[in-house]
Amino acid sequence: MTQTYMAFLRAINVGGHTVTMERLRGLFTELGLGAVRSYIQSGNVFFTTDETDRAALTARIERHLEAALGYAVPTVLCTVAEVEAIVDADPFAGVEVTPEVRLCVLFLSEPLPAELTPPVSSPKGDWDLVGTIGPAAFVVMHLRNGRPGGNPAALFGKTYPGTATARFFHTTVKILAAAKK
């Protein structure tokens, strides 16, 4: 059965790693994946496949991207239904959005470590882990002097065995809408 996946890529068009979306779509097409599309420049790719082993597919994509681009591109795959559940859960209900608050979804390749069972706040108070659903964790970032305290995907430190890549919640809603077109 054909499945539509959303690939959330880390390290695309940040830190001096520039990749056009045309090239990125071409790299996914080279893997034999179907109906390849992208959304904005931050590494969001939609595609179809009959492959059923998500871990093997993720590893294949990561190997191909690293070979083609010359650097590791951690990848988290989610189905459209998984991202719909994330958005429908309204994970930030009740959080007051101010100019100093950012709502982030961290797409996760592995479950969170037990010591990060929400709610958890950082020692510096620059983020709050408010919940999780399936392959996602929800983080409220508190800006200081207009700047975040760090990349929310790096919140778990070296204790986290998987990959995490962040998207703002409002962007996640838009990514889902684009994937469903």
C-alpha positions as CSV (number, residue, x, y, z in Angstrom):
1,M,0.0,0.0,0.0
2,T,1.3,3.4,-1.0
3,Q,2.0,5.7,2.0
4,T,2.6,9.5,1.9
5,Y,5.4,10.6,4.1
6,M,6.6,14.0,5.3
7,A,10.4,14.2,5.7
8,F,11.5,16.7,8.2
9,L,15.2,17.4,7.5
10,R,17.7,19.0,9.9
11,A,20.7,21.0,8.7
12,I,19.1,22.2,5.4
13,N,19.7,25.8,4.5
14,V,21.3,26.7,7.9
15,G,24.9,27.0,9.0
16,G,26.3,27.5,5.6
17,H,24.6,24.4,4.1
18,T,22.6,25.7,1.2
19,V,20.5,23.4,-1.0
20,T,17.9,24.4,-3.5
21,M,14.6,22.7,-3.2
22,E,14.9,21.6,-6.8
23,R,18.1,19.8,-6.0
24,L,16.5,18.3,-2.8
25,R,13.5,17.1,-4.7
26,G,15.8,15.6,-7.3
27,L,17.7,13.7,-4.6
28,F,14.5,12.2,-3.3
29,T,13.4,11.3,-6.8
30,E,16.8,9.5,-7.4
31,L,15.8,7.2,-4.5
32,G,12.8,6.0,-6.5
33,L,10.3,7.9,-4.3
34,G,7.1,9.1,-5.9
35,A,5.2,12.4,-6.1
36,V,8.1,14.3,-4.5
37,R,7.3,17.8,-3.4
38,S,8.9,20.3,-1.0
39,Y,7.6,23.1,1.2
40,I,9.6,26.3,1.9
41,Q,13.4,26.3,2.1
42,S,13.8,24.6,5.5
43,G,13.8,21.0,4.5
44,N,10.3,19.7,4.3
45,V,9.8,17.1,1.7
46,F,6.6,15.1,0.8
47,F,6.7,11.8,-1.1
48,T,5.0,8.5,-1.7
49,T,6.4,5.0,-1.4
50,D,5.4,1.4,-1.0
51,E,8.2,0.8,1.4
52,T,6.9,-0.3,4.8
53,D,10.1,-0.3,6.9
54,R,10.3,3.3,8.1
55,A,13.7,2.9,9.9
56,A,15.3,1.4,6.8
57,L,13.7,4.1,4.6
58,T,15.0,6.8,6.9
59,A,18.5,5.3,6.9
60,R,18.5,5.1,3.1
61,I,17.4,8.7,2.7
62,E,20.1,9.9,5.2
63,R,22.8,7.9,3.5
64,H,21.9,9.3,0.1
65,L,21.6,12.9,1.3
66,E,25.0,12.7,3.1
67,A,26.7,11.1,0.0
68,A,25.2,13.8,-2.3
69,L,25.6,16.8,0.0
70,G,28.8,16.0,1.9
71,Y,27.3,16.3,5.4
72,A,24.9,14.5,7.6
73,V,21.2,15.4,7.2
74,P,19.3,13.9,10.2
75,T,15.8,13.0,9.0
76,V,12.5,12.3,10.7
77,L,9.7,10.7,8.7
78,C,6.1,11.1,9.7
79,T,2.9,10.1,8.0
80,V,0.3,12.7,7.1
81,A,-2.0,11.1,9.7
82,E,0.6,11.5,12.4
83,V,1.1,15.2,11.7
84,E,-2.7,15.6,11.6
85,A,-2.9,14.1,15.1
86,I,-0.2,16.5,16.3
87,V,-2.0,19.6,14.9
88,D,-5.5,18.4,16.0
89,A,-4.2,17.8,19.5
90,D,-3.8,21.6,19.9
91,P,-0.8,21.1,22.1
92,F,-0.3,24.7,23.0
93,A,-3.9,25.4,24.1
94,G,-3.8,27.8,26.9
95,V,-0.3,29.1,26.2
96,E,-0.3,32.9,25.9
97,V,1.6,33.9,22.8
98,T,3.5,37.1,23.2
99,P,6.4,38.6,21.3
100,E,8.7,36.8,23.6
101,V,7.2,33.3,23.2
102,R,7.7,30.8,20.3
103,L,5.7,27.6,20.0
104,C,7.8,24.7,18.6
105,V,7.1,21.2,17.5
106,L,10.1,18.9,17.8
107,F,9.8,15.9,15.4
108,L,11.5,13.0,17.0
109,S,13.0,9.8,15.7
110,E,13.0,8.1,19.1
111,P,10.9,8.5,22.2
112,L,12.0,11.0,24.8
113,P,14.2,9.9,27.7
114,A,12.3,9.1,30.8
115,E,13.7,12.1,32.7
116,L,12.1,14.4,30.1
117,T,8.5,13.4,30.9
118,P,6.5,16.6,30.5
119,P,6.1,19.1,31.9
120,V,9.8,20.0,32.2
121,S,11.4,23.4,32.3
122,S,15.0,24.3,31.5
123,P,17.2,25.4,34.4
124,K,17.6,28.8,32.8
125,G,13.8,29.1,32.2
126,D,14.3,29.6,28.4
127,W,12.1,26.6,27.4
128,D,9.2,24.5,28.7
129,L,8.5,21.0,27.4
130,V,4.7,20.9,27.7
131,G,3.8,17.6,26.1
132,T,4.3,14.9,23.5
133,I,2.2,13.0,21.0
134,G,3.6,10.2,18.9
135,P,6.7,11.4,17.1
136,A,6.6,14.9,18.5
137,A,7.4,17.0,21.5
138,F,6.0,20.4,22.2
139,V,8.2,23.1,23.5
140,V,7.5,26.7,24.5
141,M,10.5,28.8,23.9
142,H,11.0,32.0,26.0
143,L,13.0,34.6,24.2
144,R,15.5,36.8,26.1
145,N,16.2,40.2,24.5
146,G,14.4,39.0,21.4
147,R,16.6,35.9,21.0
148,P,16.0,32.2,21.8
149,G,18.1,30.4,24.4
150,G,19.2,27.9,21.8
151,N,18.0,25.5,19.2
152,P,15.0,23.5,20.6
153,A,16.1,20.4,18.7
154,A,19.2,20.4,20.9
155,L,17.3,20.5,24.2
156,F,17.8,16.9,25.0
157,G,21.6,16.9,25.0
158,K,23.7,13.9,24.5
159,T,21.4,11.7,26.5
160,Y,18.9,11.5,23.6
161,P,19.7,8.7,21.3
162,G,17.7,9.9,18.3
163,T,17.2,12.8,16.0
164,A,15.1,15.9,16.6
165,T,14.3,18.7,14.3
166,A,12.2,21.7,15.1
167,R,9.5,23.6,13.3
168,F,7.3,26.4,14.6
169,F,3.8,25.2,15.3
170,H,2.2,27.7,12.9
171,T,4.6,26.4,10.2
172,T,3.7,22.8,11.0
173,V,0.1,23.7,10.3
174,K,1.1,25.1,7.0
175,I,3.3,22.1,6.1
176,L,0.4,19.8,6.8
177,A,-1.9,21.8,4.6
178,A,0.6,21.7,1.8
179,A,1.2,18.0,2.2
180,K,-2.6,17.3,1.9
181,K,-2.9,19.2,-1.4
